[in-house]
């Protein structure tokens, strides 16, 4: 087994690193073309594309805490952790990076000027150097599965401890490293702490090359998301505007291959419940208009959130074409189908609906959230369906109040039972920062302070495979 790297050691695989970096530079024209295309859809993104190469005004900050969340889902999971760090270290600047414009919009909506937000630079040494020179992080917290070799190596050389928080690594992602897997292995060996969501994620990080002495399981941060107590009331207020007694189901975070099957399912639902309403929330903003057009082309009376605010009593489909409102509309629904699961995308967050006591339906493809989803299915809070059976499953739930209540209550209990990842991750972060304060010149050999075996069982902050 490889020993964890010390700051004084030369990084391994110099030829592979050189080849990887050369390839990244060769791809720069393609990157610029993609930036231009995306900028046509998001004008603000076009104005900010230099950030992807590390060019932005020096904010004049020191010793920041930097959190990277690639897009909306990862950022939503990170919110309670960011809030906890801001409360614990109120005088320390917080930097949040994303990759997507939708992620950027969520950061601005959630935190405004309380954090510095810029886009993460591409994994080019020059871009990374400029970025680190400007944000000067004391600590880097990388959410879920973002392993960028040049970025991690740069942090290692600068003695910036990296924490992989809410770590998630599917079999597909593990295989996807392919020829650069030795480089990814070397990169993950520089990480100060890998804090995985589940035992299976932890085992895959071990397969990738993570140091077992720096690896713990803390559960899923998404269980710690803030669920405002006013959401049920907001849901009831929405329902009152379109008809409080109407059967309502929602398809959240849908992708293109499953949007037509969802609408086919709704046609079947309407045959039993003629006044039923489908709320459909495409995962990506570029699908907003095409989905509204698809609904209308199939003959559904369709309203759109940005234009109509709420559906009329006669509306059969309502397209949620805004960012950050999904929870409110889950709260206004009787049944939730969570997208990315009929198509082999890997599924999305089933916990948002479960936290609100809404019964959940998912398709067969949930490998991105396998343990969370299976746990929810096992406790009765969710049900797995195949594409041809979606309409029948929705109709069954809409027609059976007691079944909906039973599934919803089971999902809520599972959600509450699994909370606590924020506290476990914060304990690891505090330990790292305390070690830095005691010995600023310490190498990357700091270990996570671990509780006793009995405490591990209670807290789930345990090595992979511990019972």
C-alpha positions as CSV (number, residue, x, y, z in Angstrom):
1,X,0.0,0.0,0.0
2,X,1.3,3.5,-0.8
3,X,2.2,5.7,2.1
4,X,0.6,9.2,2.1
5,X,2.7,11.8,0.4
6,X,4.7,14.3,2.4
7,X,5.1,17.8,1.2
8,X,8.8,17.3,0.7
9,X,8.4,14.3,-1.6
10,X,8.4,14.7,-5.4
11,X,4.9,13.9,-6.8
12,X,4.7,10.6,-8.6
13,X,4.1,9.9,-12.3
14,X,5.8,13.0,-13.7
15,X,5.5,11.8,-17.3
16,X,1.8,11.1,-16.9
17,X,1.2,14.4,-15.2
18,X,3.0,16.2,-18.1
19,X,0.9,14.3,-20.7
20,X,-2.3,15.1,-18.8
21,X,-1.4,18.8,-18.5
22,X,-0.4,18.9,-22.2
23,X,-3.7,17.4,-23.2
24,X,-5.6,20.0,-21.1
25,X,-3.8,22.8,-22.9
26,X,-4.5,21.1,-26.3
27,X,-8.1,21.1,-25.4
28,X,-8.2,24.8,-24.6
29,X,-9.6,25.8,-28.0
30,X,-12.4,23.3,-27.5
31,X,-13.0,24.7,-24.0
32,X,-13.2,28.3,-25.4
33,X,-15.7,27.1,-28.0
34,X,-17.9,25.6,-25.3
35,X,-17.6,28.7,-23.2
36,X,-18.8,30.8,-26.2
37,X,-21.8,28.5,-26.8
38,X,-22.8,28.5,-23.1
39,X,-22.3,32.2,-23.1
40,X,-25.0,32.6,-25.8
41,X,-27.5,31.0,-23.4
42,X,-26.2,32.7,-20.2
43,X,-25.0,36.2,-20.9
44,X,-23.7,36.6,-17.4
45,X,-21.6,33.5,-17.8
46,X,-20.1,34.9,-21.0
47,X,-19.0,38.0,-19.2
48,X,-17.3,35.9,-16.5
49,X,-15.6,33.3,-18.6
50,X,-12.1,34.6,-17.6
51,X,-12.7,33.2,-14.1
52,X,-12.4,29.7,-15.6
53,X,-8.8,30.6,-16.3
54,X,-8.1,32.3,-12.9
55,X,-8.6,35.9,-14.1
56,X,-10.6,38.0,-11.6
57,X,-10.1,41.0,-9.4
58,X,-8.0,40.2,-6.3
59,X,-10.5,40.4,-3.5
60,X,-7.8,41.1,-0.9
61,X,-8.6,38.3,1.4
62,X,-6.4,36.0,3.5
63,X,-6.7,32.6,5.1
64,X,-10.1,31.9,3.5
65,X,-12.2,28.7,3.7
66,X,-12.8,27.6,0.2
67,X,-15.8,25.3,-0.7
68,X,-16.2,23.9,-4.2
69,X,-19.6,22.5,-5.3
70,X,-19.8,21.7,-8.9
71,X,-23.5,22.6,-9.4
72,X,-26.9,23.0,-7.8
73,X,-27.2,19.6,-6.2
74,X,-23.8,19.7,-4.6
75,X,-24.2,23.3,-3.5
76,X,-27.6,22.5,-1.9
77,X,-25.9,19.7,0.1
78,X,-23.1,22.0,1.1
79,X,-25.3,24.8,2.4
80,X,-25.7,23.6,6.0
81,X,-22.0,22.9,6.2
82,X,-21.1,26.4,4.9
83,X,-23.5,27.9,7.4
84,X,-21.9,25.9,10.2
85,X,-18.4,27.0,9.2
86,X,-19.5,30.6,8.9
87,X,-20.9,30.4,12.4
88,X,-17.8,28.7,13.8
89,X,-15.3,31.1,12.2
90,X,-17.3,34.3,11.6
91,X,-14.2,36.4,10.8
92,X,-12.8,34.1,8.2
93,X,-13.8,34.8,4.6
94,X,-15.6,32.1,2.7
95,X,-15.1,31.4,-1.0
96,X,-17.6,29.2,-2.9
97,X,-16.8,28.0,-6.4
98,X,-19.1,26.3,-8.9
99,X,-18.8,25.2,-12.5
100,X,-22.3,25.8,-13.8
101,X,-24.3,29.0,-14.2
102,X,-27.3,27.4,-12.4
103,X,-24.9,26.7,-9.5
104,X,-23.7,30.3,-9.5
105,X,-27.3,31.6,-9.4
106,X,-28.1,29.4,-6.4
107,X,-25.0,30.6,-4.5
108,X,-25.9,34.2,-5.1
109,X,-29.5,33.6,-4.1
110,X,-28.6,31.7,-0.9
111,X,-25.7,33.8,0.4
112,X,-25.6,37.1,-1.6
113,X,-22.5,39.1,-0.5
114,X,-21.8,36.9,2.5
115,X,-19.4,34.8,0.4
116,X,-17.1,35.4,-2.5
117,X,-18.3,33.4,-5.5
118,X,-16.2,32.7,-8.6
119,X,-16.1,29.9,-11.1
120,X,-13.6,27.1,-10.5
121,X,-10.7,27.4,-13.0
122,X,-10.0,24.6,-15.4
123,X,-7.3,22.1,-14.3
124,X,-4.5,24.1,-15.9
125,X,-1.5,24.9,-13.7
126,X,-1.5,28.6,-14.6
127,X,-5.2,29.0,-14.0
128,X,-5.0,27.2,-10.7
129,X,-2.0,29.2,-9.6
130,X,-3.8,32.5,-10.3
131,X,-6.9,31.3,-8.5
132,X,-5.0,30.2,-5.4
133,X,-3.0,33.5,-5.4
134,X,-6.2,35.4,-5.2
135,X,-8.4,33.5,-2.7
136,X,-5.4,32.4,-0.5
137,X,-7.3,29.5,1.2
138,X,-6.4,28.1,4.6
139,X,-8.6,25.1,3.8
140,X,-10.2,23.6,0.7
141,X,-13.5,21.6,1.1
142,X,-14.3,19.8,-2.2
143,X,-17.8,18.4,-2.4
144,X,-18.5,14.8,-3.5
145,X,-16.5,13.6,-6.5
146,X,-14.4,16.5,-7.9
147,X,-10.9,15.1,-8.2
148,X,-8.7,17.3,-10.3
149,X,-5.0,16.2,-10.3
150,X,-3.3,19.5,-11.0
151,X,-5.6,21.3,-8.5
152,X,-4.9,18.8,-5.8
153,X,-1.1,18.8,-6.5
154,X,-1.0,22.6,-6.3
155,X,-2.8,22.6,-3.0
156,X,-0.4,19.9,-1.7
157,X,2.6,22.0,-2.7
158,X,1.2,25.1,-1.0
159,X,0.3,23.1,2.2
160,X,-3.4,23.8,1.7
161,X,-5.2,20.9,3.3
162,X,-7.9,19.4,1.1
163,X,-11.0,17.8,2.5
164,X,-13.2,15.7,0.3
165,X,-16.6,16.1,2.0
166,X,-19.8,14.2,1.4
167,X,-17.6,12.0,-0.8
168,X,-19.4,10.0,-3.4
169,X,-17.8,7.7,-5.9
170,X,-19.9,5.4,-8.1
171,X,-18.6,2.3,-9.9
172,X,-19.1,4.2,-13.2
173,X,-17.0,7.2,-11.9
174,X,-14.3,4.8,-10.7
175,X,-14.1,3.1,-14.1
176,X,-14.2,6.5,-15.8
177,X,-10.7,7.5,-14.7
178,X,-9.4,5.0,-17.2
179,X,-5.8,5.8,-18.3
180,X,-5.4,8.7,-15.8
181,X,-6.4,6.5,-12.8
182,X,-2.7,6.4,-11.5
183,X,-2.8,10.2,-11.5
184,X,-6.2,10.3,-9.7
185,X,-4.7,7.8,-7.2
186,X,-1.8,10.1,-6.6
187,X,-4.1,13.1,-6.3
188,X,-6.4,11.5,-3.7
189,X,-3.3,10.5,-1.7
190,X,-2.6,14.2,-1.1
191,X,-6.0,14.7,0.5
192,X,-6.0,15.4,4.2
193,X,-9.4,13.8,4.8
194,X,-11.8,11.8,2.7
195,X,-15.2,11.9,4.4
196,X,-17.5,9.5,2.4
197,X,-21.3,9.3,2.4
198,X,-21.5,5.6,2.8
199,X,-19.5,2.4,3.3
200,X,-19.7,1.5,-0.4
201,X,-18.4,4.9,-1.4
202,X,-15.6,4.5,1.1
203,X,-14.6,1.2,-0.3
204,X,-14.5,2.6,-3.8
205,X,-12.3,5.5,-2.6
206,X,-10.0,2.8,-1.1
207,X,-10.0,1.1,-4.5
208,X,-9.0,4.4,-6.1
209,X,-6.1,4.8,-3.6
210,X,-7.3,6.8,-0.7
211,X,-5.3,6.5,2.5
212,X,-7.4,4.4,4.9
213,X,-6.0,6.3,7.9
214,X,-7.6,9.5,6.5
215,X,-10.9,7.9,5.4
216,X,-14.1,8.1,7.4
217,X,-17.9,7.6,6.8
218,X,-20.1,10.4,8.0
219,X,-23.4,9.9,6.2
220,X,-24.9,12.2,3.6
221,X,-25.0,15.9,4.0
222,X,-28.2,16.1,2.1
223,X,-30.0,14.7,5.2
224,X,-28.9,17.8,7.0
225,X,-30.4,20.2,4.5
226,X,-32.6,23.0,6.0
227,X,-36.3,22.2,5.6
228,X,-38.1,25.5,6.6
229,X,-41.1,24.8,8.9
230,X,-43.1,27.2,6.7
231,X,-42.8,25.0,3.6
232,X,-46.0,23.0,4.3
233,X,-47.9,26.2,4.7
234,X,-46.4,27.5,1.4
235,X,-47.5,24.3,-0.3
236,X,-51.0,24.7,1.0
237,X,-51.1,28.3,-0.2
238,X,-50.0,27.3,-3.7
239,X,-52.6,24.6,-3.8
240,X,-55.3,27.0,-2.8
241,X,-54.6,29.1,-5.9
242,X,-55.0,26.2,-8.4
243,X,-57.6,24.1,-6.5
244,X,-56.9,22.6,-3.0
245,X,-58.6,19.3,-3.8
246,X,-56.9,18.6,-7.1
247,X,-54.7,15.6,-7.4
248,X,-51.2,16.9,-8.0
249,X,-48.0,15.0,-8.8
250,X,-44.5,16.4,-9.6
251,X,-41.7,15.2,-11.8
252,X,-38.6,16.8,-10.4
253,X,-35.1,17.1,-12.0
254,X,-36.2,15.4,-15.3
255,X,-33.9,14.8,-18.2
256,X,-34.7,14.8,-21.9
257,X,-35.1,11.0,-22.4
258,X,-37.7,10.7,-19.6
259,X,-39.8,13.8,-20.3
260,X,-42.0,12.2,-22.9
261,X,-42.5,9.1,-20.8
262,X,-43.5,11.4,-17.9
263,X,-46.1,13.1,-20.1
264,X,-47.3,9.7,-21.3
265,X,-47.8,8.7,-17.7
266,X,-49.7,11.9,-17.1
267,X,-52.1,11.1,-19.9
268,X,-52.8,7.8,-18.1
269,X,-53.3,9.7,-14.8
270,X,-55.8,12.1,-16.5
271,X,-57.9,9.2,-17.7
272,X,-58.6,8.3,-14.1
273,X,-58.3,11.8,-12.5
274,X,-59.4,14.3,-15.2
275,X,-58.6,17.3,-13.0
276,X,-55.0,16.1,-12.1
277,X,-52.1,18.5,-12.4
278,X,-48.5,17.6,-13.3
279,X,-45.7,19.9,-12.2
280,X,-42.6,19.2,-14.3
281,X,-39.3,20.6,-13.3
282,X,-36.5,20.0,-15.9
283,X,-33.1,19.5,-14.4
284,X,-31.3,21.9,-16.8
285,X,-32.5,25.4,-17.8
286,X,-32.0,24.7,-21.5
287,X,-34.9,22.2,-21.3
288,X,-37.4,24.7,-19.9
289,X,-38.7,26.0,-23.2
290,X,-38.6,22.7,-25.0
291,X,-40.5,21.0,-22.3
292,X,-43.2,23.6,-22.3
293,X,-43.4,23.3,-26.1
294,X,-43.6,19.5,-25.8
295,X,-46.5,19.7,-23.3
296,X,-48.4,21.9,-25.6
297,X,-47.7,19.8,-28.7
298,X,-49.2,16.8,-26.9
299,X,-52.4,18.8,-26.3
300,X,-52.0,19.5,-22.6
301,X,-53.2,22.8,-21.3
302,X,-49.9,24.2,-20.0
303,X,-48.8,27.0,-17.7
304,X,-45.2,28.2,-17.0
305,X,-43.9,29.5,-13.7
306,X,-42.0,32.5,-15.1
307,X,-44.9,33.7,-17.2
308,X,-48.1,32.5,-15.4
309,X,-46.8,32.4,-11.7
310,X,-49.2,29.6,-10.8
311,X,-51.4,27.3,-13.0
312,X,-55.0,27.9,-13.6
313,X,-57.7,25.5,-12.5
314,X,-57.8,24.3,-16.1
315,X,-54.1,23.8,-16.4
316,X,-53.0,20.2,-16.9
317,X,-49.2,20.7,-16.9
318,X,-47.2,23.3,-15.1
319,X,-43.5,23.8,-16.1
320,X,-41.3,24.9,-13.2
321,X,-38.8,27.0,-15.1
322,X,-37.1,28.7,-12.2
323,X,-34.2,27.8,-10.0
324,X,-34.4,27.1,-6.2
325,X,-38.1,26.5,-5.9
326,X,-38.3,22.8,-6.1
327,X,-38.8,22.2,-2.4
328,X,-41.8,24.6,-2.3
329,X,-43.5,22.7,-5.1
330,X,-42.7,19.3,-3.6
331,X,-44.6,20.6,-0.6
332,X,-47.5,21.4,-2.8
333,X,-47.7,17.9,-4.3
334,X,-49.3,14.6,-3.4
335,X,-46.7,12.4,-5.1
336,X,-43.2,13.0,-6.3
337,X,-41.3,11.3,-9.1
338,X,-37.6,12.0,-8.9
339,X,-35.9,12.2,-12.3
340,X,-32.7,11.1,-13.7
341,X,-33.8,7.6,-12.9
342,X,-35.8,6.4,-15.9
343,X,-32.9,7.3,-18.1
344,X,-29.4,5.9,-17.1
345,X,-28.4,9.3,-15.6
346,X,-28.1,7.8,-12.1
347,X,-30.9,9.5,-10.3
348,X,-31.1,12.7,-8.2
349,X,-31.9,13.6,-4.6
350,X,-34.8,11.7,-3.2
351,X,-34.5,13.3,0.2
352,X,-36.1,16.6,-0.6
353,X,-39.5,15.1,-1.2
354,X,-39.1,12.5,1.6
355,X,-38.2,15.3,4.1
356,X,-41.6,16.8,3.4
357,X,-43.5,13.6,3.8
358,X,-44.3,13.2,0.1
359,X,-44.2,9.6,-1.2
360,X,-41.4,9.1,-3.8
361,X,-41.3,7.2,-7.0
362,X,-38.1,6.5,-8.8
363,X,-37.0,4.6,-11.9
364,X,-34.4,1.8,-12.1
365,X,-31.3,3.9,-12.5
366,X,-30.3,5.4,-9.2
367,X,-26.6,4.5,-9.0
368,X,-25.5,8.0,-8.1
369,X,-27.6,7.8,-4.9
370,X,-27.7,4.1,-4.5
371,X,-27.5,3.7,-0.7
372,X,-29.8,6.6,0.1
373,X,-32.3,5.4,-2.4
374,X,-32.2,1.8,-1.4
375,X,-32.6,2.8,2.3
376,X,-35.7,4.9,1.4
377,X,-37.2,2.0,-0.6
378,X,-36.4,-0.5,2.1
379,X,-38.2,1.6,4.8
380,X,-41.3,2.1,2.5
381,X,-40.8,5.8,1.8
382,X,-40.1,5.3,-1.9
383,X,-41.1,2.8,-4.6
384,X,-39.2,1.8,-7.7
385,X,-41.1,1.7,-11.0
386,X,-40.4,0.9,-14.6
387,X,-41.3,3.4,-17.3
388,X,-44.5,1.6,-18.5
389,X,-45.8,1.5,-15.0
390,X,-45.2,5.1,-13.9
391,X,-48.7,6.3,-14.8
392,X,-50.3,3.3,-12.9
393,X,-48.1,3.9,-9.8
394,X,-49.0,7.6,-9.7
395,X,-52.7,6.9,-10.1
396,X,-52.6,4.3,-7.3
397,X,-51.0,6.7,-4.9
398,X,-53.3,9.6,-5.9
399,X,-56.2,7.3,-5.2
400,X,-55.1,6.1,-1.8
401,X,-54.7,8.7,0.9
402,X,-53.7,6.2,3.6
403,X,-50.9,4.7,1.4
404,X,-49.6,8.2,0.7
405,X,-49.6,9.0,4.4
406,X,-47.8,5.8,5.3
407,X,-45.1,6.2,2.7
408,X,-44.7,9.9,3.5
409,X,-44.3,9.2,7.2
410,X,-41.8,6.4,6.6
411,X,-39.7,8.7,4.4
412,X,-39.7,11.5,7.0
413,X,-38.6,9.1,9.7
414,X,-35.7,7.9,7.5
415,X,-34.7,11.4,6.8
416,X,-34.6,12.4,10.5
417,X,-32.8,9.3,11.5
418,X,-29.9,9.9,9.2
419,X,-29.2,13.5,10.0
420,X,-25.9,14.6,11.6
421,X,-23.3,14.6,8.8
422,X,-22.6,18.3,9.3
423,X,-21.4,17.8,12.9
424,X,-19.2,14.8,11.9
425,X,-17.6,16.8,9.0
426,X,-17.1,19.8,11.2
427,X,-15.3,17.8,13.8
428,X,-12.8,16.7,11.1
429,X,-12.4,20.2,9.8
430,X,-11.8,21.6,13.2
431,X,-9.2,19.0,13.9
432,X,-7.3,19.9,10.8
433,X,-7.4,23.6,11.5
434,X,-6.3,23.1,15.1
435,X,-3.4,21.0,13.9
436,X,-2.4,23.8,11.5
437,X,-2.6,26.3,14.3
438,X,-0.4,24.2,16.6
439,X,2.1,23.4,13.9
440,X,1.8,25.7,10.8
441,X,4.7,24.0,9.0
442,X,3.2,20.5,9.5
443,X,3.2,18.2,6.5
444,X,0.1,16.4,5.2
445,X,0.5,13.6,7.7
446,X,-2.2,14.9,10.1
447,X,-4.7,12.2,11.0
448,X,-8.3,12.7,11.8
449,X,-9.1,12.5,15.5
450,X,-11.3,9.5,15.9
451,X,-13.8,8.8,18.7
452,X,-13.9,5.5,20.5
453,X,-15.4,2.4,18.8
454,X,-18.6,2.8,20.8
455,X,-18.9,6.4,19.7
456,X,-18.2,5.4,16.1
457,X,-21.3,3.1,16.2
458,X,-23.4,5.9,17.6
459,X,-22.1,8.7,15.2
460,X,-21.4,6.8,12.0
461,X,-18.1,8.5,11.8
462,X,-16.3,5.2,11.2
463,X,-13.9,3.5,8.9
464,X,-15.5,1.7,5.9
465,X,-17.0,-1.6,6.8
466,X,-17.2,-1.0,10.6
467,X,-20.4,-2.3,12.1
